[in-house]
Amino acid sequence: MGQGKHGTPEEDEQRNCRMARAAVALQAKGYRLTPHRAAVHAYLASVEHHPTAEEVYLAVKPRVSQLSLATVYNALEALVEARLASKFTFGDGSARYDIRTDQHDHIFCLGCGLMQDLPPTLKPQTLEEVPVGDFEVTGYRLELVGYCAECRQRQPD
């Protein structure tokens, strides 16, 4: 059995299903699945890290005609609004994007900005033990911050 345009038949089927789900989710929020949005979504689905809009733009631009950084920002915001991606913002105004929208935790390097998923670390019953008074907890985000091995090596002693 041969490979399709982008991979194996199974990969092509997964991609088609993902794009069909994306089209439905976007339509529910009043958007269309344009070629630019599809390319941005496909790129997010293909990477393990959490890229910035600029990183998405640089990766997708060679494959998509007439793509601007503003179009990438708009595509990312539409994907986030449709709950097809997550956006993580930081105090300096920067943002990183993740194809995963489920509850999961991260590590974040203060030196280079690397952001990666962590395996599940908190059990749901642990949240029940956190004293919050009358506050209704609907979710949480755990982000461990520090320095990756490469940045630690670059720091002066």
C-alpha positions as CSV (number, residue, x, y, z in Angstrom):
1,M,0.0,0.0,0.0
2,G,1.4,3.4,-1.0
3,Q,1.7,6.6,0.9
4,G,-0.6,9.5,0.3
5,K,0.4,13.1,-0.3
6,H,1.4,13.7,3.3
7,G,2.0,10.2,4.8
8,T,0.5,6.8,5.2
9,P,-3.2,6.3,4.6
10,E,-3.8,6.1,8.3
11,E,-2.0,9.5,8.8
12,D,-4.0,10.9,6.0
13,E,-7.3,9.7,7.6
14,Q,-6.3,11.1,11.0
15,R,-5.5,14.4,9.4
16,N,-8.8,14.4,7.5
17,C,-10.8,13.6,10.7
18,R,-8.9,16.3,12.6
19,M,-9.6,18.9,9.8
20,A,-13.3,17.9,9.7
21,R,-13.6,18.4,13.5
22,A,-11.8,21.7,13.2
23,A,-14.2,22.9,10.5
24,V,-17.2,22.0,12.7
25,A,-15.7,23.7,15.8
26,L,-14.8,26.8,13.9
27,Q,-18.2,27.0,12.2
28,A,-19.9,26.8,15.7
29,K,-18.0,30.0,16.5
30,G,-18.8,31.7,13.2
31,Y,-15.5,31.0,11.4
32,R,-14.6,29.1,8.3
33,L,-11.8,26.6,8.0
34,T,-9.7,28.6,5.6
35,P,-6.5,27.2,4.0
36,H,-4.5,29.5,6.4
37,R,-6.3,28.3,9.5
38,A,-5.9,24.7,8.3
39,A,-2.2,25.2,7.8
40,V,-1.7,26.8,11.3
41,H,-3.8,24.0,12.9
42,A,-1.8,21.3,11.1
43,Y,1.5,22.9,12.2
44,L,0.4,23.0,15.9
45,A,-0.7,19.3,15.6
46,S,2.7,18.4,14.2
47,V,5.0,19.9,16.9
48,E,5.7,18.8,20.5
49,H,6.7,22.3,21.7
50,H,4.5,25.3,22.3
51,P,5.4,27.8,19.6
52,T,4.9,31.6,19.5
53,A,2.9,33.1,16.7
54,E,6.2,34.2,15.1
55,E,7.5,30.6,15.2
56,V,4.2,29.4,13.6
57,Y,4.5,32.0,10.9
58,L,8.1,31.1,10.0
59,A,7.3,27.4,9.8
60,V,4.1,27.8,7.8
61,K,5.1,30.6,5.5
62,P,7.1,28.5,3.0
63,R,4.1,26.2,2.5
64,V,1.3,28.7,2.3
65,S,1.0,31.5,-0.2
66,Q,0.2,35.1,0.9
67,L,0.5,34.4,4.6
68,S,1.2,37.3,6.9
69,L,2.0,37.4,10.6
70,A,-1.3,39.2,11.2
71,T,-3.1,36.3,9.4
72,V,-1.3,33.8,11.7
73,Y,-2.3,35.8,14.8
74,N,-5.9,35.8,13.6
75,A,-5.9,32.1,12.8
76,L,-4.5,31.3,16.2
77,E,-7.1,33.4,18.0
78,A,-9.9,31.7,16.0
79,L,-8.5,28.3,16.9
80,V,-8.3,29.3,20.6
81,E,-11.9,30.7,20.5
82,A,-13.1,27.4,18.9
83,R,-11.3,25.5,21.6
84,L,-9.0,23.8,19.1
85,A,-5.9,25.2,20.7
86,S,-4.8,26.7,24.0
87,K,-3.1,30.0,24.5
88,F,-0.6,30.6,27.3
89,T,0.2,34.3,28.0
90,F,3.0,35.6,30.1
91,G,3.7,38.8,32.0
92,D,5.8,40.2,29.3
93,G,2.9,40.0,26.8
94,S,4.3,37.0,24.9
95,A,2.1,34.0,24.2
96,R,2.6,30.4,23.2
97,Y,0.1,28.1,21.6
98,D,-0.7,24.4,22.2
99,I,-2.8,22.1,20.2
100,R,-3.9,20.3,23.4
101,T,-6.9,21.8,25.1
102,D,-7.2,19.1,27.8
103,Q,-6.0,19.6,31.4
104,H,-2.2,19.1,31.5
105,D,0.7,20.7,33.2
106,H,3.9,22.4,31.9
107,I,7.5,23.3,32.5
108,F,8.7,26.7,31.4
109,C,12.3,27.9,31.0
110,L,12.9,31.4,32.2
111,G,16.0,31.6,30.0
112,C,14.9,30.6,26.5
113,G,11.1,30.4,26.8
114,L,11.0,26.6,26.2
115,M,7.6,25.3,27.2
116,Q,6.9,21.6,27.4
117,D,4.1,19.3,28.6
118,L,4.5,17.4,31.9
119,P,3.0,14.0,32.6
120,P,0.0,14.2,34.9
121,T,1.3,15.3,38.4
122,L,-1.7,16.2,40.5
123,K,-4.5,13.8,41.4
124,P,-8.0,15.3,41.3
125,Q,-8.4,14.6,45.0
126,T,-5.3,16.8,45.7
127,L,-7.3,19.8,44.5
128,E,-10.0,19.1,47.0
129,E,-7.4,19.5,49.8
130,V,-6.4,23.1,48.7
131,P,-8.0,25.6,51.1
132,V,-10.0,28.0,48.9
133,G,-12.8,29.0,51.2
134,D,-16.0,29.8,49.2
135,F,-14.1,30.0,45.9
136,E,-15.4,27.6,43.3
137,V,-12.5,25.9,41.5
138,T,-13.3,25.0,37.9
139,G,-9.8,24.0,36.8
140,Y,-6.2,24.7,37.3
141,R,-2.9,25.3,35.5
142,L,0.3,24.0,36.9
143,E,3.4,25.5,35.5
144,L,6.9,24.7,36.9
145,V,9.3,27.5,36.1
146,G,13.1,27.3,36.1
147,Y,16.0,26.8,33.6
148,C,16.5,24.1,31.1
149,A,19.9,22.3,31.0
150,E,21.1,24.4,28.1
151,C,20.3,27.7,29.8
152,R,21.9,26.5,33.1
153,Q,25.1,25.8,31.2
154,R,25.1,29.3,29.8
155,Q,24.6,31.0,33.2
156,P,27.8,32.3,34.9
157,D,28.8,30.6,38.1
